[in-house]
Amino acid sequence: MARISCWILVLLTALASPAAMAASVAKTGASKAGSGAASCESITSKGSGFKGSQWECEARLEESALIAHNPGLVARNGDALTVAYAGRTVATLTPTAAPSHRPGDCDSLVFSRALRVYDPQSKGPQNAAEITCHSGAFENEMVVRPDGTAVTIYADGAASPDGRVIIAGEDKAWAQAALTVYDWPSMHVAARFAPACRLLKWTGPARASVTCVYFPDAKSDRDVQAFDADLSQDGKGGWQLQATQWRDPNHFDRKTNLPMATKRMWPLPHFASH
């Protein structure tokens, strides 16, 4: 009996230890997340719209984790989002019942990421909220400025290492995916390039490696080009895009989810902003 009691005491001590408690909390959190995802799967979507769909349910579950990871930045109140900057509330974003597909006209809003930007007032880093605006089956991204203005950027934003620049774009063949450079905090367009590109990685405060698709003939999709490129700022404050590696748009590498690297006989293109 004494030996049994001893083992019971050891077991209770282990269960009460911080590690055991943490494991228990983690398991409970995972269970809640799993049950939330399961409840989303039971939603029957009507049409192709995002509002009221399984995808909106799942996006809000992800949003809850993002809000918890960035306390004080965004708060949800029903369908509305309250956005703060530098510890003060700057905007309340409310969906529109019947959106018209105009920029900023949304029937569902989701906090999608926090951008680490430079704050001129404190001369240090601050978080800025990026919000996904859904309108029927369409979506675009918005960044909330320090004055509360929500600026539409269409594609996911990425802040430079020094937080003074935000770039947005996707390597997809649609006009609004064009690579765009914004100055922070004004969100004025510093440069826009014809190719559609997405960020691979920042290589300096004002330099980035991107991957792109480009249609030289805007009236035809037969001669699509794919390449990696170097986005950089010159000494005069202008921006340039120089292709560095051809890729084959018809063959993808499953590991990188990028077109396969290839060699072509003609020179790699250079693009000036427009």
ZILIN-V441433 format. One record per residue. RES is the residue in one letter. PHI is phi in radians with two decimals (NA if undefined). OMEGA is omega in whole degrees, 0 to 359 (* if undefined). D_FIRST is the distance of its C-alpha to the first C-alpha in whole Angstrom. Layout:
[[RES	PHI	OMEGA	D_FIRST] [RES	PHI	OMEGA	D_FIRST]]
//
This chain:
[[M	NA	181	0] [A	-1.11	180	4] [R	-1.17	178	5] [I	-1.09	180	5] [S	-1.09	179	6] [C	-1.12	179	9] [W	-1.15	177	10] [I	-1.09	180	11] [L	-1.11	179	12] [V	-1.09	180	14] [L	-1.11	180	15] [L	-1.12	179	16] [T	-1.12	179	18] [A	-1.12	180	20] [L	-1.16	182	21] [A	-1.54	182	23] [S	-1.21	179	24] [P	-0.98	181	28] [A	-1.11	180	28] [A	-1.16	179	26] [M	-1.11	180	28] [A	-1.09	179	31] [A	-1.11	179	30] [S	-1.14	179	29] [V	-1.13	179	32] [A	-1.08	180	34] [K	-1.14	178	33] [T	-1.13	178	34] [G	-1.08	179	37] [A	-1.12	179	38] [S	-1.14	179	37] [K	-1.13	179	39] [A	-1.10	179	42] [G	-1.12	179	41] [S	-1.18	177	42] [G	-1.13	178	45] [A	-1.11	179	46] [A	-1.13	179	46] [S	-1.17	177	47] [C	-1.14	182	50] [E	-1.14	181	51] [S	-1.43	181	51] [I	-1.35	177	54] [T	-1.67	182	58] [S	-1.37	176	60] [K	-1.90	182	64] [G	1.33	184	66] [S	-1.81	182	66] [G	-1.24	180	65] [F	-1.42	183	62] [K	-1.04	178	62] [G	1.32	184	60] [S	-1.69	174	58] [Q	-1.03	182	55] [W	-1.18	177	56] [E	-1.15	179	57] [C	-1.02	181	53] [E	-1.17	179	52] [A	-1.12	180	54] [R	-1.25	174	53] [L	-1.11	178	49] [E	-1.14	179	50] [E	-1.09	180	52] [S	-1.01	178	49] [A	-1.16	180	48] [L	-1.18	178	51] [I	-1.09	180	51] [A	-1.14	181	48] [H	-1.38	180	49] [N	-2.21	185	52] [P	-1.04	176	51] [G	1.53	183	54] [L	-1.52	181	57] [V	-2.39	175	57] [A	-2.27	178	55] [R	-1.72	175	56] [N	-2.29	186	57] [G	1.22	178	57] [D	-1.57	183	60] [A	-1.60	176	61] [L	-2.12	174	60] [T	-1.79	187	61] [V	-2.01	179	61] [A	-2.03	173	61] [Y	-2.55	180	63] [A	0.94	175	62] [G	1.45	179	60] [R	-2.23	179	62] [T	-1.24	183	63] [V	-2.08	183	66] [A	-2.78	168	66] [T	-2.14	183	65] [L	-1.76	183	65] [T	-2.15	179	66] [P	-1.13	177	66] [T	-1.75	183	69] [A	-1.10	182	69] [A	-2.25	183	72] [P	-1.13	183	72] [S	-1.94	181	76] [H	1.21	173	74] [R	-1.40	179	76] [P	-0.93	179	74] [G	1.46	179	71] [D	-1.69	192	72] [C	-2.21	172	68] [D	-1.77	175	66] [S	-2.65	181	63] [L	-2.15	179	62] [V	-2.38	173	59] [F	-1.23	189	58] [S	-1.92	177	58] [R	-2.92	175	57] [A	-1.89	179	58] [L	-1.78	180	61] [R	-1.49	187	60] [V	-2.08	178	64] [Y	-1.56	179	66] [D	-1.82	182	67] [P	-1.09	182	70] [Q	-1.22	182	69] [S	-1.55	184	66] [K	0.99	179	67] [G	-2.57	182	64] [P	-1.38	173	62] [Q	-2.47	175	61] [N	-1.67	173	60] [A	-2.02	184	62] [A	-1.56	169	61] [E	-1.84	184	62] [I	-2.05	174	62] [T	-1.55	181	63] [C	-1.78	179	65] [H	-1.78	178	65] [S	-2.40	187	68] [G	1.11	179	68] [A	-1.62	183	67] [F	-1.82	178	69] [E	-2.64	169	67] [N	-2.60	183	68] [E	-1.91	177	66] [M	-2.31	174	67] [V	-1.97	181	66] [V	-1.61	181	66] [R	-1.34	180	69] [P	-1.04	179	68] [D	-1.56	178	71] [G	1.63	179	69] [T	-1.24	177	71] [A	-1.70	183	70] [V	-1.78	180	71] [T	-1.32	179	71] [I	-2.07	174	71] [Y	1.26	182	70] [A	-2.04	180	68] [D	-0.98	179	64] [G	-1.62	176	65] [A	-2.49	181	64] [A	-1.47	178	65] [S	-1.18	180	66] [P	-0.97	179	64] [D	-1.59	175	66] [G	1.30	183	66] [R	-1.70	182	70] [V	-2.40	172	70] [I	-2.16	174	69] [I	-1.96	180	69] [A	-2.48	178	69] [G	2.90	177	70] [E	-2.39	176	69] [D	-1.54	180	70] [K	-2.29	187	71] [A	-1.49	170	74] [W	-2.55	192	75] [A	-1.00	185	77] [Q	-1.37	177	75] [A	-1.47	181	73] [A	-0.94	181	75] [L	-1.08	183	74] [T	-2.27	179	74] [V	-1.93	180	74] [Y	-2.03	171	73] [D	-1.44	176	74] [W	-1.87	9	71] [P	-1.68	183	71] [S	-1.21	186	75] [M	1.07	171	73] [H	-1.25	179	77] [V	-1.28	179	78] [A	-1.50	180	78] [A	-2.86	174	79] [R	-2.46	184	79] [F	-2.06	182	79] [A	-1.11	180	80] [P	-1.15	173	77] [A	-1.63	187	74] [C	-2.34	171	71] [R	-2.19	184	68] [L	-1.24	168	66] [L	-1.68	176	64] [K	-2.92	172	64] [W	-1.39	178	65] [T	-2.01	178	67] [G	-3.12	181	68] [P	-1.02	180	69] [A	-2.36	181	72] [R	-2.62	183	71] [A	-2.56	173	69] [S	-1.71	183	69] [V	-2.28	173	69] [T	-2.14	194	70] [C	-2.36	164	72] [V	-2.20	187	74] [Y	-2.66	176	78] [F	-1.93	179	81] [P	-1.00	178	84] [D	-1.82	184	86] [A	-1.10	182	85] [K	-1.59	183	87] [S	-2.50	177	85] [D	-1.88	185	81] [R	-1.41	185	83] [D	-1.99	181	83] [V	-1.25	177	79] [Q	-1.99	176	78] [A	-2.30	182	75] [F	-2.86	168	74] [D	-1.57	182	72] [A	-2.61	177	74] [D	-1.88	176	73] [L	-1.72	183	74] [S	-2.57	177	75] [Q	-1.78	180	77] [D	-1.49	184	80] [G	-1.17	181	82] [K	-1.75	179	84] [G	1.62	177	81] [G	-1.45	181	82] [W	-2.11	178	79] [Q	-2.47	180	80] [L	-2.24	182	78] [Q	-2.05	177	78] [A	-1.13	184	77] [T	-2.15	184	75] [Q	-2.70	175	74] [W	-1.26	173	75] [R	-2.30	181	73] [D	-1.61	184	74] [P	-1.18	182	73] [N	-1.71	181	73] [H	-2.38	184	70] [F	-1.86	173	66] [D	-1.57	184	64] [R	-1.13	181	60] [K	-1.26	184	58] [T	-1.77	185	60] [N	1.02	178	62] [L	-2.13	172	65] [P	-0.99	181	68] [M	-1.13	175	69] [A	-1.13	182	71] [T	-2.62	178	74] [K	-2.06	175	77] [R	-2.17	184	81] [M	-1.42	184	84] [W	-1.62	186	85] [P	-1.12	175	84] [L	-1.28	186	81] [P	-1.35	175	82] [H	-2.13	183	82] [F	-2.20	171	82] [A	-1.71	180	84] [S	-1.22	178	82] [H	-2.45	*	84]]
//
